[in-house]
Amino acid sequence: MSAGRIGILGGTFDPPHVAHVALAELFRKALDLSELILIPAGNPWQKPALRTAAVDRITMLELAFATYPGRVAIDEREIRRSGPSYTVDTLAELRVEQGPQACLTFLMGADQLLALPGWHQWRKLFDLANLAAAGRPGSALDPLAWPQEFRKELAGRIVLPADLLTPNGSVVLVPADLGDVSSSQVRSLLKDRSPNLAADLLPSPVLEFIRRRGLYTY
């Protein structure tokens, strides 16, 4: 069983950009994380097909988080898994591995939190981990703005970051102003041969790797 608070950040990371790193650092500080687990998606059922090979996405993640000040690990289980990748399956595996008392928190943007009712077996997520959501442009962190059914499901689960003491079942809302950056936006800039604009959205080692490998040019 692991001690401390473990944050789990998933995504296509195609490519990993500055907002990914900033989001991880925001949660590290707000939740006092002892470890960050990055989980690049294998076959995300809710998103378009991935543009980049897994080996390149993993390398870019390593480069993007090379100077991350906390303990970080890249978990390749969703890449190795055949068929669609469901967060509930990943969290179930991590729960078994980390033990019933480990404080596991799945990290996301507020837009993902609001889309949660569309996820596979989404209510089961609360049996496996805590959820932490950071503000995103256009996605309210105010529960009063949420649909009634969703608000009812989260009632009694929301706690302050300092009060995150449960292994699972709690929800933490973290105010943030990380800007509106997306991997699709970065890919579009690179495809349009606008590396100078993309440079502001990518960690410099990641941009250099993309240039060397000729990624996202078509």
ZASE-503079 format. One line per field, with one value per residue: residue number from 1; residue in three letters; x, y, z of N, C-alpha, C, O in turn. Coordinates in pm, whole numbers. Example, Ala and Ser with C-alpha at 12.3 -4.5 7.8 and 13.67 -1.06 7.14 Angstrom:
// residues 2
resi: 1:2 .
resn: Ala:Ser .
neast: 1319:1285 .
nnorth: -569:-225 .
nup: 780:708 .
caeast: 1230:1367 .
canorth: -450:-106 .
caup: 780:714 .
ceast: 1320:1290 .
cnorth: -330:3 .
cup: 780:787 .
oeast: 1424:1341 .
onorth: -332:114 .
oup: 846:804 .
***
This chain:
// residues 218
resi: 1:2:3:4:5:6:7:8:9:10:11:12:13:14:15:16:17:18:19:20:21:22:23:24:25:26:27:28:29:30:31:32:33:34:35:36:37:38:39:40:41:42:43:44:45:46:47:48:49:50:51:52:53:54:55:56:57:58:59:60:61:62:63:64:65:66:67:68:69:70:71:72:73:74:75:76:77:78:79:80:81:82:83:84:85:86:87:88:89:90:91:92:93:94:95:96:97:98:99:100:101:102:103:104:105:106:107:108:109:110:111:112:113:114:115:116:117:118:119:120:121:122:123:124:125:126:127:128:129:130:131:132:133:134:135:136:137:138:139:140:141:142:143:144:145:146:147:148:149:150:151:152:153:154:155:156:157:158:159:160:161:162:163:164:165:166:167:168:169:170:171:172:173:174:175:176:177:178:179:180:181:182:183:184:185:186:187:188:189:190:191:192:193:194:195:196:197:198:199:200:201:202:203:204:205:206:207:208:209:210:211:212:213:214:215:216:217:218 .
resn: Met:Ser:Ala:Gly:Arg:Ile:Gly:Ile:Leu:Gly:Gly:Thr:Phe:Asp:Pro:Pro:His:Val:Ala:His:Val:Ala:Leu:Ala:Glu:Leu:Phe:Arg:Lys:Ala:Leu:Asp:Leu:Ser:Glu:Leu:Ile:Leu:Ile:Pro:Ala:Gly:Asn:Pro:Trp:Gln:Lys:Pro:Ala:Leu:Arg:Thr:Ala:Ala:Val:Asp:Arg:Ile:Thr:Met:Leu:Glu:Leu:Ala:Phe:Ala:Thr:Tyr:Pro:Gly:Arg:Val:Ala:Ile:Asp:Glu:Arg:Glu:Ile:Arg:Arg:Ser:Gly:Pro:Ser:Tyr:Thr:Val:Asp:Thr:Leu:Ala:Glu:Leu:Arg:Val:Glu:Gln:Gly:Pro:Gln:Ala:Cys:Leu:Thr:Phe:Leu:Met:Gly:Ala:Asp:Gln:Leu:Leu:Ala:Leu:Pro:Gly:Trp:His:Gln:Trp:Arg:Lys:Leu:Phe:Asp:Leu:Ala:Asn:Leu:Ala:Ala:Ala:Gly:Arg:Pro:Gly:Ser:Ala:Leu:Asp:Pro:Leu:Ala:Trp:Pro:Gln:Glu:Phe:Arg:Lys:Glu:Leu:Ala:Gly:Arg:Ile:Val:Leu:Pro:Ala:Asp:Leu:Leu:Thr:Pro:Asn:Gly:Ser:Val:Val:Leu:Val:Pro:Ala:Asp:Leu:Gly:Asp:Val:Ser:Ser:Ser:Gln:Val:Arg:Ser:Leu:Leu:Lys:Asp:Arg:Ser:Pro:Asn:Leu:Ala:Ala:Asp:Leu:Leu:Pro:Ser:Pro:Val:Leu:Glu:Phe:Ile:Arg:Arg:Arg:Gly:Leu:Tyr:Thr:Tyr .
neast: 84:52:171:58:-72:-187:-188:-362:-329:-472:-479:-469:-235:-122:5:175:127:191:-17:-89:132:120:-129:-79:111:-40:-228:-48:46:-196:-319:-124:31:195:284:269:90:107:-102:-98:-336:-463:-659:-876:-1216:-1394:-1281:-1124:-919:-582:-300:-31:238:256:509:633:464:504:777:763:613:792:990:842:782:1022:1142:961:875:800:751:714:553:521:260:190:-32:-282:-208:-105:-333:-585:-851:-1116:-1028:-1121:-1171:-1270:-1188:-911:-876:-979:-785:-561:-649:-651:-377:-262:-386:-655:-662:-515:-485:-623:-648:-820:-735:-855:-986:-1239:-1419:-1413:-1515:-1781:-1868:-1884:-2116:-2145:-1950:-1820:-1969:-1975:-2054:-1937:-1679:-1647:-1629:-1377:-1183:-1092:-1205:-1065:-1108:-1008:-1055:-1167:-1172:-1497:-1618:-1796:-1714:-1898:-2130:-2403:-2456:-2465:-2626:-2927:-2947:-2680:-2571:-2699:-2585:-2324:-2359:-2263:-2019:-1823:-1529:-1288:-950:-762:-903:-911:-918:-1004:-983:-1125:-1412:-1452:-1481:-1291:-1273:-1079:-989:-869:-664:-564:-559:-678:-586:-525:-452:-534:-540:-266:-169:-289:-158:103:67:1:240:334:541:647:428:331:536:492:311:408:635:979:1167:990:888:1125:1175:951:1006:1242:1149:961:686:326:292:118 .
nnorth: -120:223:523:856:1104:1023:1138:1105:1146:1142:1118:1191:1314:1424:1638:1644:1946:2287:2344:2097:2042:2261:2214:1976:2068:2257:2090:1936:2117:2214:1984:1861:1646:1333:1178:1164:1010:957:879:786:766:472:359:576:590:800:992:1123:919:855:1056:1007:779:553:528:769:953:883:943:1222:1291:1224:1415:1653:1648:1638:1822:1840:1904:1711:1360:1148:926:737:558:284:124:159:188:-62:-214:-393:-299:-59:209:247:466:372:105:130:268:76:-125:13:61:-197:-251:-45:-67:-74:148:353:691:782:999:1110:1328:1617:1848:2105:2088:1819:1709:1802:1661:1409:1239:1113:923:586:373:572:642:448:529:680:489:402:602:939:1248:1528:1850:2111:2456:2551:2750:2856:2647:2593:2595:2613:2454:2518:2580:2347:2062:1932:1654:1573:1742:1646:1392:1455:1580:1629:1512:1698:1848:2061:2118:2079:1910:1665:1355:1101:767:737:863:1136:1477:1736:2077:2294:2616:2777:2934:2861:2916:2860:2601:2342:2009:1964:2221:2282:2089:2178:2424:2333:2179:2378:2495:2678:2713:2902:3015:2783:2734:2876:2722:2476:2277:2348:2129:1937:2055:2065:1792:1720:1863:1735:1480:1528:1545:1583:1724:1684 .
nup: 0:-78:71:153:-79:-392:-716:-1023:-1357:-1660:-2023:-2379:-2452:-2689:-2864:-2534:-2357:-2237:-2061:-1957:-1793:-1621:-1502:-1363:-1179:-1042:-911:-760:-570:-455:-352:-213:-321:-309:-510:-866:-1118:-1453:-1721:-2031:-2294:-2456:-2650:-2675:-2623:-2651:-2806:-3113:-3335:-3236:-3324:-3307:-3253:-2974:-2852:-2915:-2788:-2523:-2492:-2532:-2307:-2105:-2155:-2121:-1849:-1725:-1552:-1350:-1015:-827:-734:-1007:-1235:-1535:-1658:-1850:-1895:-2028:-2288:-2341:-2315:-2487:-2709:-2627:-2399:-2073:-1806:-1562:-1553:-1545:-1299:-1126:-1146:-1045:-786:-673:-686:-529:-285:-38:132:23:-78:-356:-627:-900:-1152:-1323:-1571:-1531:-1740:-1810:-1576:-1581:-1798:-1706:-1661:-1907:-1920:-1915:-1686:-1481:-1218:-1063:-1042:-811:-616:-639:-644:-544:-692:-854:-973:-1187:-1267:-1594:-1892:-1967:-1831:-1554:-1207:-1016:-826:-829:-1088:-1221:-1384:-1234:-1164:-1172:-982:-756:-733:-663:-425:-92:-135:-198:-93:75:-45:168:328:213:286:248:105:-130:-315:-256:-376:-509:-575:-757:-796:-1090:-1341:-1613:-1877:-2215:-2359:-2589:-2707:-2969:-3073:-3066:-3245:-3480:-3523:-3566:-3793:-3972:-4008:-3814:-3607:-3432:-3298:-3180:-3006:-2775:-2647:-2591:-2394:-2428:-2478:-2576:-2810:-2959:-2990:-3144:-3377:-3461:-3513:-3702:-3655:-3663:-3902:-4102 .
caeast: 0:127:137:46:-177:-144:-267:-363:-363:-477:-501:-402:-101:-91:117:164:154:222:-130:-79:232:68:-236:-17:175:-150:-280:57:47:-326:-354:-4:50:324:322:184:93:59:-150:-134:-446:-436:-765:-982:-1340:-1471:-1204:-1077:-801:-457:-218:110:268:268:647:663:390:572:900:726:574:916:1054:759:781:1159:1176:852:944:758:770:625:569:438:197:157:-130:-387:-147:-93:-464:-652:-987:-1134:-974:-1217:-1109:-1313:-1104:-778:-880:-999:-655:-476:-698:-601:-232:-222:-447:-783:-650:-439:-562:-608:-731:-816:-725:-920:-1037:-1381:-1497:-1427:-1606:-1917:-1901:-1873:-2230:-2132:-1841:-1855:-1985:-1916:-2080:-1845:-1551:-1641:-1593:-1239:-1089:-1145:-1194:-1027:-1130:-958:-1133:-1132:-1256:-1628:-1668:-1816:-1690:-2007:-2229:-2537:-2471:-2463:-2756:-2977:-2913:-2537:-2550:-2746:-2487:-2204:-2393:-2198:-1886:-1729:-1448:-1176:-826:-699:-986:-912:-863:-1062:-921:-1206:-1546:-1461:-1459:-1224:-1278:-960:-991:-748:-668:-454:-574:-753:-488:-561:-361:-579:-493:-122:-152:-329:-50:217:31:2:378:343:612:669:309:325:643:438:216:478:767:1078:1220:888:888:1246:1154:854:1076:1337:1075:871:551:213:309:19 .
canorth: 0:347:628:988:1128:990:1199:1029:1236:1072:1201:1143:1376:1412:1618:1709:2090:2358:2339:1970:2057:2357:2148:1883:2146:2312:1985:1896:2214:2224:1859:1809:1513:1267:1114:1187:903:1000:763:815:682:377:371:651:564:922:1090:1075:834:922:1092:981:649:553:549:912:1024:856:1022:1362:1305:1224:1544:1758:1642:1613:1913:1842:1899:1600:1224:1127:799:720:426:249:16:180:163:-207:-276:-403:-248:76:237:308:512:289:-15:171:297:-50:-191:89:40:-327:-242:48:-106:-9:271:455:808:797:1110:1127:1472:1652:1984:2118:2043:1674:1680:1825:1558:1281:1148:1040:827:447:339:688:644:355:598:726:375:366:714:1074:1327:1668:1923:2248:2542:2567:2852:2812:2536:2648:2514:2643:2346:2568:2590:2213:1996:1891:1515:1567:1811:1555:1284:1506:1639:1564:1462:1807:1888:2149:2042:2040:1809:1543:1253:972:693:752:913:1280:1562:1862:2177:2378:2730:2786:3017:2804:2947:2765:2535:2204:1940:1985:2355:2272:2013:2264:2520:2263:2141:2500:2545:2796:2668:3011:3023:2660:2737:2929:2626:2350:2279:2356:1999:1868:2116:2023:1652:1720:1910:1632:1364:1569:1508:1675:1809:1645 .
caup: 0:-87:165:93:-177:-528:-820:-1148:-1466:-1787:-2141:-2500:-2454:-2832:-2772:-2404:-2372:-2113:-1968:-1886:-1688:-1524:-1429:-1269:-1072:-963:-822:-665:-461:-389:-284:-145:-376:-287:-636:-982:-1217:-1585:-1794:-2171:-2342:-2562:-2751:-2606:-2695:-2670:-2883:-3244:-3334:-3201:-3439:-3284:-3195:-2829:-2810:-2924:-2683:-2395:-2492:-2511:-2166:-2026:-2176:-2065:-1703:-1677:-1443:-1253:-886:-742:-783:-1121:-1306:-1654:-1652:-1989:-1898:-2127:-2419:-2356:-2311:-2616:-2706:-2572:-2266:-1982:-1681:-1450:-1552:-1500:-1156:-1056:-1138:-954:-650:-629:-670:-424:-159:-10:211:-48:-122:-501:-677:-1045:-1179:-1449:-1586:-1500:-1856:-1799:-1464:-1625:-1897:-1638:-1681:-2032:-1910:-1889:-1544:-1413:-1073:-999:-1020:-672:-532:-667:-626:-534:-814:-836:-1097:-1192:-1355:-1734:-1955:-2011:-1750:-1420:-1089:-924:-831:-858:-1233:-1277:-1395:-1103:-1135:-1145:-854:-653:-719:-598:-295:21:-171:-221:23:48:-64:295:393:134:375:214:-5:-251:-294:-238:-493:-476:-681:-742:-887:-1172:-1462:-1690:-2018:-2296:-2446:-2617:-2798:-3107:-3111:-3093:-3369:-3592:-3545:-3623:-3929:-4052:-4010:-3727:-3487:-3336:-3214:-3100:-2905:-2650:-2592:-2570:-2331:-2535:-2520:-2654:-2942:-3028:-3028:-3253:-3497:-3505:-3561:-3808:-3615:-3677:-4020:-4205 .
ceast: 87:79:124:-68:-122:-239:-252:-413:-357:-500:-435:-258:-44:-92:88:206:169:107:-133:17:182:-44:-180:45:69:-202:-175:57:-83:-358:-238:23:189:375:221:202:31:20:-189:-237:-398:-535:-882:-1113:-1420:-1401:-1163:-950:-675:-373:-75:131:289:410:685:589:454:700:868:682:697:986:975:768:919:1196:1063:910:904:790:667:657:476:390:144:44:-238:-335:-137:-228:-525:-796:-994:-1078:-1080:-1148:-1147:-1229:-965:-775:-902:-866:-563:-519:-647:-451:-191:-282:-568:-772:-571:-531:-533:-702:-710:-830:-783:-951:-1186:-1467:-1517:-1522:-1751:-1963:-1908:-1993:-2227:-2023:-1895:-1856:-1933:-1941:-1985:-1709:-1536:-1607:-1444:-1139:-1166:-1134:-1155:-1038:-1079:-1039:-1076:-1221:-1387:-1688:-1676:-1782:-1798:-2113:-2370:-2564:-2477:-2605:-2797:-2935:-2766:-2505:-2591:-2646:-2365:-2231:-2330:-2060:-1781:-1662:-1342:-1049:-763:-775:-996:-840:-910:-982:-994:-1336:-1562:-1435:-1400:-1231:-1166:-969:-860:-772:-550:-461:-644:-660:-534:-460:-402:-536:-346:-98:-184:-219:70:190:37:139:390:415:636:550:298:427:593:349:281:604:873:1139:1120:883:1010:1233:1059:922:1170:1264:980:726:450:227:209:-116 .
cnorth: 124:445:760:995:1108:1053:1122:1121:1160:1168:1139:1194:1370:1549:1674:1856:2156:2352:2206:1982:2151:2296:2052:1957:2210:2210:1942:1988:2213:2102:1798:1665:1459:1203:1150:1071:956:876:803:715:587:395:443:647:690:1025:1034:991:916:945:1038:847:660:583:696:991:1003:938:1169:1387:1310:1359:1657:1764:1616:1701:1925:1820:1784:1465:1198:994:798:576:393:148:35:163:14:-278:-281:-354:-110:89:309:344:422:162:17:196:170:-125:-120:70:-92:-318:-157:13:-23:124:381:567:830:906:1124:1274:1505:1801:1986:2073:1892:1636:1696:1722:1419:1189:1071:935:688:420:451:691:551:420:640:613:343:476:839:1139:1468:1737:2066:2327:2546:2675:2793:2697:2579:2547:2536:2533:2394:2580:2453:2158:1934:1748:1501:1630:1721:1444:1331:1567:1559:1511:1574:1848:1988:2066:1994:1930:1681:1433:1113:900:713:822:1062:1353:1694:1953:2277:2493:2741:2880:2976:2836:2834:2704:2391:2142:1959:2121:2352:2199:2098:2365:2454:2221:2261:2566:2676:2761:2779:3030:2900:2661:2789:2828:2492:2369:2271:2220:1919:1923:2072:1877:1642:1762:1801:1514:1399:1535:1621:1769:1774:1621 .
cup: 0:18:91:-5:-317:-627:-950:-1258:-1597:-1902:-2262:-2506:-2596:-2900:-2632:-2416:-2235:-2013:-1894:-1768:-1579:-1440:-1324:-1152:-982:-863:-720:-543:-382:-304:-208:-189:-344:-415:-743:-1079:-1346:-1664:-1936:-2222:-2451:-2676:-2686:-2683:-2723:-2759:-3017:-3230:-3306:-3326:-3428:-3216:-3045:-2783:-2816:-2817:-2547:-2384:-2467:-2367:-2077:-2036:-2109:-1913:-1644:-1559:-1341:-1114:-795:-805:-894:-1188:-1426:-1659:-1792:-2001:-2004:-2268:-2446:-2365:-2451:-2601:-2645:-2431:-2183:-1851:-1564:-1441:-1500:-1350:-1074:-1041:-1040:-809:-593:-599:-551:-288:-126:63:141:-93:-270:-549:-826:-1076:-1315:-1454:-1558:-1618:-1853:-1686:-1508:-1727:-1835:-1659:-1813:-2030:-1878:-1738:-1453:-1264:-997:-971:-874:-575:-541:-636:-588:-672:-777:-970:-1085:-1293:-1496:-1792:-2005:-1934:-1605:-1312:-983:-932:-864:-1008:-1299:-1294:-1262:-1068:-1098:-1009:-738:-627:-642:-461:-182:-8:-176:-91:-20:29:65:365:313:213:339:106:-137:-213:-277:-370:-446:-597:-658:-842:-963:-1289:-1548:-1838:-2092:-2400:-2466:-2712:-2943:-3159:-3147:-3224:-3490:-3625:-3611:-3766:-4023:-4058:-3933:-3597:-3386:-3244:-3126:-2988:-2771:-2579:-2558:-2486:-2440:-2572:-2604:-2796:-3022:-3074:-3146:-3384:-3551:-3569:-3676:-3779:-3644:-3799:-4131:-4139 .
oeast: 187:-39:174:-150:-22:-359:-142:-527:-249:-537:-356:-169:65:-178:-12:308:161:131:-177:-13:198:-52:-227:34:87:-220:-209:67:-83:-417:-254:36:288:494:102:314:-86:97:-301:-226:-306:-499:-979:-1120:-1505:-1455:-1165:-884:-664:-375:-6:51:334:430:760:644:459:728:938:711:704:1036:1034:761:932:1275:1067:987:970:847:549:773:365:470:61:26:-282:-411:-159:-236:-518:-855:-891:-1080:-1124:-1076:-1064:-1201:-908:-684:-849:-839:-496:-435:-605:-404:-96:-232:-584:-865:-561:-641:-431:-820:-599:-925:-763:-942:-1252:-1578:-1624:-1599:-1835:-2083:-1934:-1973:-2300:-2005:-2004:-1756:-1856:-1856:-1957:-1634:-1425:-1560:-1392:-1023:-1288:-1061:-1206:-983:-1103:-1085:-954:-1334:-1388:-1798:-1574:-1815:-1789:-2179:-2449:-2679:-2492:-2697:-2712:-2892:-2731:-2425:-2526:-2623:-2308:-2138:-2342:-1989:-1662:-1728:-1309:-1041:-715:-721:-1081:-718:-860:-919:-932:-1367:-1674:-1375:-1454:-1199:-1159:-958:-752:-886:-449:-378:-667:-656:-577:-392:-317:-501:-304:-17:-115:-189:132:278:74:153:449:359:644:567:260:408:644:315:216:674:858:1161:1159:875:998:1275:1082:897:1175:1312:924:651:487:177:216:-213 .
onorth: 130:450:774:904:1168:1026:1078:1167:1118:1284:1045:1125:1320:1576:1744:1886:2090:2354:2202:1937:2125:2322:2049:1913:2217:2241:1913:1943:2213:2114:1693:1575:1532:1176:1166:1038:996:781:850:595:618:441:379:694:689:1132:912:994:1032:865:1024:806:763:656:744:1085:1095:995:1235:1493:1391:1411:1745:1872:1577:1659:2013:1725:1762:1457:1224:953:851:483:466:90:-62:126:-32:-389:-183:-365:-50:-6:418:262:398:115:-59:151:158:-183:-185:63:-98:-370:-190:60:87:205:492:542:890:906:1147:1339:1431:1871:1883:2024:1843:1541:1612:1697:1321:1068:974:864:674:442:426:738:575:373:637:639:266:448:845:1090:1524:1690:2133:2273:2545:2692:2693:2652:2601:2429:2483:2519:2319:2588:2443:2203:1888:1722:1427:1579:1719:1405:1254:1602:1436:1469:1547:1879:1997:1955:1880:1862:1596:1419:1015:966:709:839:1113:1297:1758:1912:2338:2470:2717:2902:3047:2790:2727:2748:2326:2212:1970:2135:2411:2242:2090:2388:2511:2228:2247:2678:2773:2776:2752:3058:2911:2596:2752:2847:2404:2469:2194:2196:1843:1847:2044:1843:1564:1702:1778:1455:1310:1499:1739:1882:1830:1587 .
oup: 72:50:-21:-14:-356:-624:-983:-1254:-1641:-1883:-2250:-2557:-2620:-2984:-2613:-2478:-2131:-1892:-1779:-1657:-1460:-1320:-1211:-1037:-861:-745:-606:-429:-259:-197:-145:-106:-351:-428:-715:-1117:-1346:-1675:-1959:-2197:-2527:-2784:-2645:-2796:-2812:-2785:-3037:-3127:-3347:-3420:-3529:-3131:-2994:-2685:-2731:-2761:-2466:-2279:-2390:-2312:-1984:-1936:-2047:-1855:-1528:-1473:-1254:-1095:-693:-914:-876:-1196:-1421:-1663:-1846:-2109:-2066:-2358:-2558:-2418:-2525:-2494:-2616:-2353:-2219:-1794:-1477:-1331:-1422:-1280:-963:-936:-960:-720:-477:-498:-479:-185:-179:57:194:-142:-306:-515:-874:-1032:-1411:-1353:-1561:-1597:-1889:-1699:-1477:-1742:-1905:-1675:-1828:-2129:-1821:-1670:-1360:-1189:-880:-886:-820:-464:-461:-605:-598:-759:-680:-1070:-984:-1393:-1516:-1748:-2078:-1966:-1541:-1323:-872:-1034:-921:-1050:-1421:-1224:-1185:-955:-1006:-932:-633:-513:-564:-389:-176:83:-159:8:-139:81:73:452:342:206:395:23:-244:-95:-282:-462:-355:-708:-551:-963:-908:-1330:-1556:-1916:-2036:-2515:-2371:-2787:-3030:-3276:-3246:-3306:-3592:-3742:-3700:-3851:-4139:-4107:-3982:-3489:-3266:-3125:-3009:-2885:-2666:-2462:-2501:-2504:-2535:-2691:-2693:-2892:-3141:-3185:-3239:-3489:-3672:-3666:-3740:-3870:-3649:-3796:-4240:-4207 .
***
